[in-house]
């Protein structure tokens, strides 16, 4: 048999422990090349550049 708690954990203590579990919005910056939002220190997903250098080729989206 495993360890069991001596007392019930109150709702306040439980919720204070979970106070850091909320989701946070991602921090976005604008790409200096195409001015689209992107994550900092990542390759831009819309134009494929990183620090002004073309790193990847981006495929065009198909229009329906």
Order of alpha helices (4+ residues) and beta strands (2+ residues): alpha-beta-beta-beta-beta
